[in-house]
Amino acid sequence: MNALFAYGTLIDLDFFRAVTGADCDRVSARLAGYARYPVRGADYPGIRPAAGCAVDGVVYLGVTEMAWQRLDAYEGDEYERVRVRVTMQADDKVCEVYAYVFKAEYVDRLERDR
């Protein structure tokens, strides 16, 4: 699996390139069963499982091993890379990809009132 679902700062293609050093194709997608929350005191969001919710974002295709290493370092300790199933918005195709999910032990940093 070499695809990433991005839902926050990494949606910006120029920012993604700066972090990863890679140039990947991307497509719009939706992740069901998760909600996006602002992180207190930060300019980036986190996602957590949430029934009945969905998060829009993009899927970057063809992410290289070097790009994954750089992404893991960028996301830091608050996030874990997990497998999720997203629906591509262009054709409703469901694909398994990775996403960075905010870890449960840091959930108190998320703004829960939306």
Rosetta constraint file for C-alpha pairs under 8 A:
AtomPair CA 1 CA 96 HARMONIC 7.58 0.50
AtomPair CA 1 CA 97 HARMONIC 6.38 0.50
AtomPair CA 1 CA 98 HARMONIC 7.74 0.50
AtomPair CA 2 CA 61 HARMONIC 6.45 0.50
AtomPair CA 2 CA 62 HARMONIC 5.27 0.50
AtomPair CA 2 CA 63 HARMONIC 5.01 0.50
AtomPair CA 2 CA 64 HARMONIC 6.89 0.50
AtomPair CA 2 CA 97 HARMONIC 7.19 0.50
AtomPair CA 2 CA 98 HARMONIC 7.88 0.50
AtomPair CA 3 CA 59 HARMONIC 6.37 0.50
AtomPair CA 3 CA 60 HARMONIC 5.41 0.50
AtomPair CA 3 CA 61 HARMONIC 4.63 0.50
AtomPair CA 3 CA 62 HARMONIC 5.94 0.50
AtomPair CA 3 CA 63 HARMONIC 5.73 0.50
AtomPair CA 3 CA 97 HARMONIC 5.14 0.50
AtomPair CA 3 CA 98 HARMONIC 6.20 0.50
AtomPair CA 4 CA 59 HARMONIC 5.30 0.50
AtomPair CA 4 CA 60 HARMONIC 5.14 0.50
AtomPair CA 4 CA 61 HARMONIC 6.86 0.50
AtomPair CA 4 CA 63 HARMONIC 7.21 0.50
AtomPair CA 4 CA 97 HARMONIC 5.68 0.50
AtomPair CA 4 CA 98 HARMONIC 4.87 0.50
AtomPair CA 4 CA 99 HARMONIC 5.75 0.50
AtomPair CA 5 CA 29 HARMONIC 7.73 0.50
AtomPair CA 5 CA 57 HARMONIC 6.66 0.50
AtomPair CA 5 CA 58 HARMONIC 5.64 0.50
AtomPair CA 5 CA 59 HARMONIC 4.38 0.50
AtomPair CA 5 CA 60 HARMONIC 6.54 0.50
AtomPair CA 5 CA 86 HARMONIC 7.86 0.50
AtomPair CA 5 CA 97 HARMONIC 6.50 0.50
AtomPair CA 5 CA 98 HARMONIC 6.03 0.50
AtomPair CA 5 CA 99 HARMONIC 5.02 0.50
AtomPair CA 5 CA 100 HARMONIC 7.92 0.50
AtomPair CA 6 CA 10 HARMONIC 5.70 0.50
AtomPair CA 6 CA 11 HARMONIC 5.56 0.50
AtomPair CA 6 CA 57 HARMONIC 5.55 0.50
AtomPair CA 6 CA 58 HARMONIC 5.35 0.50
AtomPair CA 6 CA 59 HARMONIC 6.18 0.50
AtomPair CA 6 CA 60 HARMONIC 7.53 0.50
AtomPair CA 6 CA 99 HARMONIC 6.69 0.50
AtomPair CA 6 CA 100 HARMONIC 7.88 0.50
AtomPair CA 7 CA 11 HARMONIC 5.95 0.50
AtomPair CA 7 CA 55 HARMONIC 7.18 0.50
AtomPair CA 7 CA 56 HARMONIC 6.50 0.50
AtomPair CA 7 CA 57 HARMONIC 4.44 0.50
AtomPair CA 7 CA 58 HARMONIC 6.66 0.50
AtomPair CA 8 CA 44 HARMONIC 6.25 0.50
AtomPair CA 8 CA 45 HARMONIC 5.92 0.50
AtomPair CA 8 CA 46 HARMONIC 7.84 0.50
AtomPair CA 8 CA 57 HARMONIC 7.65 0.50
AtomPair CA 9 CA 15 HARMONIC 7.22 0.50
AtomPair CA 9 CA 44 HARMONIC 6.30 0.50
AtomPair CA 10 CA 15 HARMONIC 6.03 0.50
AtomPair CA 10 CA 16 HARMONIC 5.02 0.50
AtomPair CA 11 CA 15 HARMONIC 7.74 0.50
AtomPair CA 11 CA 16 HARMONIC 6.99 0.50
AtomPair CA 11 CA 57 HARMONIC 6.76 0.50
AtomPair CA 11 CA 58 HARMONIC 6.32 0.50
AtomPair CA 12 CA 16 HARMONIC 6.14 0.50
AtomPair CA 13 CA 17 HARMONIC 6.17 0.50
AtomPair CA 14 CA 18 HARMONIC 6.21 0.50
AtomPair CA 15 CA 19 HARMONIC 6.23 0.50
AtomPair CA 16 CA 20 HARMONIC 6.03 0.50
AtomPair CA 16 CA 21 HARMONIC 7.86 0.50
AtomPair CA 16 CA 22 HARMONIC 7.77 0.50
AtomPair CA 17 CA 21 HARMONIC 5.03 0.50
AtomPair CA 17 CA 22 HARMONIC 5.28 0.50
AtomPair CA 17 CA 23 HARMONIC 5.99 0.50
AtomPair CA 18 CA 22 HARMONIC 7.90 0.50
AtomPair CA 19 CA 70 HARMONIC 6.63 0.50
AtomPair CA 19 CA 71 HARMONIC 6.82 0.50
AtomPair CA 19 CA 74 HARMONIC 7.20 0.50
AtomPair CA 20 CA 66 HARMONIC 7.61 0.50
AtomPair CA 20 CA 67 HARMONIC 4.64 0.50
AtomPair CA 20 CA 68 HARMONIC 7.54 0.50
AtomPair CA 20 CA 70 HARMONIC 5.59 0.50
AtomPair CA 20 CA 71 HARMONIC 6.33 0.50
AtomPair CA 21 CA 67 HARMONIC 6.74 0.50
AtomPair CA 22 CA 63 HARMONIC 7.64 0.50
AtomPair CA 22 CA 64 HARMONIC 7.76 0.50
AtomPair CA 22 CA 67 HARMONIC 6.47 0.50
AtomPair CA 24 CA 60 HARMONIC 5.86 0.50
AtomPair CA 24 CA 61 HARMONIC 5.78 0.50
AtomPair CA 24 CA 62 HARMONIC 6.09 0.50
AtomPair CA 24 CA 63 HARMONIC 6.64 0.50
AtomPair CA 25 CA 60 HARMONIC 5.75 0.50
AtomPair CA 25 CA 61 HARMONIC 5.43 0.50
AtomPair CA 25 CA 62 HARMONIC 7.34 0.50
AtomPair CA 26 CA 58 HARMONIC 6.24 0.50
AtomPair CA 26 CA 59 HARMONIC 5.28 0.50
AtomPair CA 26 CA 60 HARMONIC 4.34 0.50
AtomPair CA 26 CA 61 HARMONIC 5.88 0.50
AtomPair CA 27 CA 58 HARMONIC 5.39 0.50
AtomPair CA 27 CA 59 HARMONIC 5.32 0.50
AtomPair CA 27 CA 60 HARMONIC 6.80 0.50
AtomPair CA 27 CA 88 HARMONIC 7.03 0.50
AtomPair CA 27 CA 89 HARMONIC 7.80 0.50
AtomPair CA 27 CA 90 HARMONIC 7.78 0.50
AtomPair CA 28 CA 56 HARMONIC 7.59 0.50
AtomPair CA 28 CA 57 HARMONIC 5.93 0.50
AtomPair CA 28 CA 58 HARMONIC 4.33 0.50
AtomPair CA 28 CA 59 HARMONIC 6.28 0.50
AtomPair CA 28 CA 88 HARMONIC 6.09 0.50
AtomPair CA 28 CA 89 HARMONIC 5.63 0.50
AtomPair CA 28 CA 90 HARMONIC 7.17 0.50
AtomPair CA 29 CA 56 HARMONIC 6.02 0.50
AtomPair CA 29 CA 57 HARMONIC 5.47 0.50
AtomPair CA 29 CA 58 HARMONIC 5.20 0.50
AtomPair CA 29 CA 59 HARMONIC 6.29 0.50
AtomPair CA 29 CA 86 HARMONIC 6.29 0.50
AtomPair CA 29 CA 87 HARMONIC 5.44 0.50
AtomPair CA 29 CA 88 HARMONIC 4.30 0.50
AtomPair CA 29 CA 89 HARMONIC 5.02 0.50
AtomPair CA 30 CA 54 HARMONIC 6.60 0.50
AtomPair CA 30 CA 55 HARMONIC 5.61 0.50
AtomPair CA 30 CA 56 HARMONIC 4.48 0.50
AtomPair CA 30 CA 57 HARMONIC 6.10 0.50
AtomPair CA 30 CA 58 HARMONIC 7.77 0.50
AtomPair CA 30 CA 86 HARMONIC 5.55 0.50
AtomPair CA 30 CA 87 HARMONIC 5.29 0.50
AtomPair CA 30 CA 88 HARMONIC 6.57 0.50
AtomPair CA 30 CA 89 HARMONIC 6.85 0.50
AtomPair CA 31 CA 54 HARMONIC 5.40 0.50
AtomPair CA 31 CA 55 HARMONIC 5.09 0.50
AtomPair CA 31 CA 56 HARMONIC 6.37 0.50
AtomPair CA 31 CA 57 HARMONIC 7.79 0.50
AtomPair CA 31 CA 84 HARMONIC 7.71 0.50
AtomPair CA 31 CA 85 HARMONIC 6.77 0.50
AtomPair CA 31 CA 86 HARMONIC 4.71 0.50
AtomPair CA 31 CA 87 HARMONIC 6.60 0.50
AtomPair CA 32 CA 52 HARMONIC 7.53 0.50
AtomPair CA 32 CA 53 HARMONIC 6.10 0.50
AtomPair CA 32 CA 54 HARMONIC 4.19 0.50
AtomPair CA 32 CA 55 HARMONIC 6.48 0.50
AtomPair CA 32 CA 85 HARMONIC 7.94 0.50
AtomPair CA 32 CA 86 HARMONIC 6.98 0.50
AtomPair CA 33 CA 49 HARMONIC 5.72 0.50
AtomPair CA 33 CA 50 HARMONIC 5.18 0.50
AtomPair CA 33 CA 51 HARMONIC 4.95 0.50
AtomPair CA 33 CA 52 HARMONIC 5.90 0.50
AtomPair CA 33 CA 53 HARMONIC 5.24 0.50
AtomPair CA 33 CA 54 HARMONIC 5.62 0.50
AtomPair CA 34 CA 47 HARMONIC 6.30 0.50
AtomPair CA 34 CA 48 HARMONIC 5.43 0.50
AtomPair CA 34 CA 49 HARMONIC 4.18 0.50
AtomPair CA 34 CA 50 HARMONIC 4.58 0.50
AtomPair CA 34 CA 51 HARMONIC 6.80 0.50
AtomPair CA 34 CA 52 HARMONIC 7.91 0.50
AtomPair CA 34 CA 53 HARMONIC 5.51 0.50
AtomPair CA 34 CA 54 HARMONIC 5.30 0.50
AtomPair CA 34 CA 55 HARMONIC 6.28 0.50
AtomPair CA 35 CA 47 HARMONIC 5.44 0.50
AtomPair CA 35 CA 48 HARMONIC 5.70 0.50
AtomPair CA 35 CA 49 HARMONIC 6.35 0.50
AtomPair CA 35 CA 50 HARMONIC 5.59 0.50
AtomPair CA 35 CA 53 HARMONIC 5.55 0.50
AtomPair CA 35 CA 54 HARMONIC 5.82 0.50
AtomPair CA 35 CA 55 HARMONIC 5.91 0.50
AtomPair CA 36 CA 45 HARMONIC 6.43 0.50
AtomPair CA 36 CA 46 HARMONIC 5.70 0.50
AtomPair CA 36 CA 47 HARMONIC 4.42 0.50
AtomPair CA 36 CA 48 HARMONIC 6.82 0.50
AtomPair CA 36 CA 55 HARMONIC 6.33 0.50
AtomPair CA 37 CA 45 HARMONIC 5.37 0.50
AtomPair CA 37 CA 46 HARMONIC 5.40 0.50
AtomPair CA 37 CA 47 HARMONIC 6.11 0.50
AtomPair CA 37 CA 110 HARMONIC 5.96 0.50
AtomPair CA 37 CA 111 HARMONIC 5.86 0.50
AtomPair CA 37 CA 112 HARMONIC 6.56 0.50
AtomPair CA 37 CA 114 HARMONIC 7.71 0.50
AtomPair CA 38 CA 42 HARMONIC 7.62 0.50
AtomPair CA 38 CA 43 HARMONIC 7.62 0.50
AtomPair CA 38 CA 44 HARMONIC 6.31 0.50
AtomPair CA 38 CA 45 HARMONIC 4.32 0.50
AtomPair CA 38 CA 46 HARMONIC 6.35 0.50
AtomPair CA 38 CA 110 HARMONIC 5.92 0.50
AtomPair CA 38 CA 111 HARMONIC 5.49 0.50
AtomPair CA 39 CA 43 HARMONIC 7.22 0.50
AtomPair CA 39 CA 44 HARMONIC 6.20 0.50
AtomPair CA 39 CA 45 HARMONIC 5.31 0.50
AtomPair CA 39 CA 46 HARMONIC 6.41 0.50
AtomPair CA 39 CA 109 HARMONIC 5.73 0.50
AtomPair CA 39 CA 110 HARMONIC 4.61 0.50
AtomPair CA 39 CA 111 HARMONIC 6.01 0.50
AtomPair CA 40 CA 109 HARMONIC 5.44 0.50
AtomPair CA 40 CA 110 HARMONIC 5.86 0.50
AtomPair CA 40 CA 111 HARMONIC 6.11 0.50
AtomPair CA 46 CA 101 HARMONIC 6.50 0.50
AtomPair CA 46 CA 102 HARMONIC 5.26 0.50
AtomPair CA 46 CA 110 HARMONIC 7.24 0.50
AtomPair CA 47 CA 100 HARMONIC 7.81 0.50
AtomPair CA 47 CA 101 HARMONIC 5.36 0.50
AtomPair CA 47 CA 102 HARMONIC 5.65 0.50
AtomPair CA 48 CA 101 HARMONIC 6.10 0.50
AtomPair CA 48 CA 102 HARMONIC 6.08 0.50
AtomPair CA 48 CA 103 HARMONIC 7.98 0.50
AtomPair CA 59 CA 97 HARMONIC 7.94 0.50
AtomPair CA 63 CA 67 HARMONIC 6.11 0.50
AtomPair CA 63 CA 68 HARMONIC 6.81 0.50
AtomPair CA 64 CA 68 HARMONIC 6.31 0.50
AtomPair CA 65 CA 69 HARMONIC 6.34 0.50
AtomPair CA 66 CA 70 HARMONIC 6.37 0.50
AtomPair CA 67 CA 71 HARMONIC 6.04 0.50
AtomPair CA 68 CA 72 HARMONIC 6.00 0.50
AtomPair CA 69 CA 73 HARMONIC 6.32 0.50
AtomPair CA 70 CA 74 HARMONIC 6.11 0.50
AtomPair CA 71 CA 75 HARMONIC 6.07 0.50
AtomPair CA 72 CA 76 HARMONIC 6.33 0.50
AtomPair CA 72 CA 81 HARMONIC 7.71 0.50
AtomPair CA 75 CA 79 HARMONIC 6.01 0.50
AtomPair CA 75 CA 100 HARMONIC 7.50 0.50
AtomPair CA 78 CA 102 HARMONIC 5.78 0.50
AtomPair CA 78 CA 103 HARMONIC 5.64 0.50
AtomPair CA 78 CA 106 HARMONIC 6.38 0.50
AtomPair CA 79 CA 100 HARMONIC 5.58 0.50
AtomPair CA 79 CA 101 HARMONIC 5.26 0.50
AtomPair CA 79 CA 102 HARMONIC 4.47 0.50
AtomPair CA 79 CA 103 HARMONIC 5.30 0.50
AtomPair CA 80 CA 100 HARMONIC 5.35 0.50
AtomPair CA 80 CA 101 HARMONIC 5.44 0.50
AtomPair CA 80 CA 102 HARMONIC 6.55 0.50
AtomPair CA 80 CA 103 HARMONIC 6.25 0.50
AtomPair CA 81 CA 98 HARMONIC 6.16 0.50
AtomPair CA 81 CA 99 HARMONIC 5.55 0.50
AtomPair CA 81 CA 100 HARMONIC 4.50 0.50
AtomPair CA 81 CA 101 HARMONIC 6.38 0.50
AtomPair CA 82 CA 98 HARMONIC 5.38 0.50
AtomPair CA 82 CA 99 HARMONIC 5.60 0.50
AtomPair CA 82 CA 100 HARMONIC 6.35 0.50
AtomPair CA 82 CA 101 HARMONIC 6.82 0.50
AtomPair CA 83 CA 96 HARMONIC 6.53 0.50
AtomPair CA 83 CA 97 HARMONIC 5.60 0.50
AtomPair CA 83 CA 98 HARMONIC 4.53 0.50
AtomPair CA 83 CA 99 HARMONIC 6.44 0.50
AtomPair CA 84 CA 96 HARMONIC 5.60 0.50
AtomPair CA 84 CA 97 HARMONIC 5.57 0.50
AtomPair CA 84 CA 98 HARMONIC 5.86 0.50
AtomPair CA 84 CA 99 HARMONIC 6.58 0.50
AtomPair CA 85 CA 94 HARMONIC 6.45 0.50
AtomPair CA 85 CA 95 HARMONIC 5.48 0.50
AtomPair CA 85 CA 96 HARMONIC 4.44 0.50
AtomPair CA 85 CA 97 HARMONIC 6.25 0.50
AtomPair CA 86 CA 94 HARMONIC 5.53 0.50
AtomPair CA 86 CA 95 HARMONIC 5.49 0.50
AtomPair CA 86 CA 96 HARMONIC 6.41 0.50
AtomPair CA 86 CA 97 HARMONIC 7.16 0.50
AtomPair CA 87 CA 92 HARMONIC 5.47 0.50
AtomPair CA 87 CA 93 HARMONIC 5.53 0.50
AtomPair CA 87 CA 94 HARMONIC 4.41 0.50
AtomPair CA 87 CA 95 HARMONIC 6.41 0.50
AtomPair CA 88 CA 92 HARMONIC 5.11 0.50
AtomPair CA 88 CA 93 HARMONIC 5.30 0.50
AtomPair CA 88 CA 94 HARMONIC 6.29 0.50
AtomPair CA 88 CA 95 HARMONIC 7.46 0.50
AtomPair CA 89 CA 93 HARMONIC 7.68 0.50
AtomPair CA 102 CA 106 HARMONIC 7.10 0.50
AtomPair CA 102 CA 107 HARMONIC 7.06 0.50
AtomPair CA 103 CA 107 HARMONIC 6.64 0.50
AtomPair CA 106 CA 110 HARMONIC 7.77 0.50
